[in-house]
């Protein structure tokens, strides 16, 4: 219910803003009145069409899931290999430094 009243208030503010933009510092004329009425109809209708017919980005098939799973598995394998290599290098570095300390 609160959102409804917020929507009403925002609509009234928008109409007031439109009136100021169209008629401020101009003499009243039929062209300006037509511009006002066209804008007051076209803006909400454009927003309605945009919201009503927005594209949906949902997965429609199982093929996408299998491809993503394969990509994930191959990528996770690479990450594990990379981690193991660096872990072994770190262990070797610590071992070498301990050996150097013992020799001194």
ABEGO torsion letter per residue (X at the ends): XAAAAAAAAAAAAAAAAAAAAAABGBBBBAAAAAAAAAAAAAAAAAAAAAAAABBBBBBABAAAAAAAAAAAAAAAAAAAAAAAAAAAAAAAAAAAAAAAAAAX
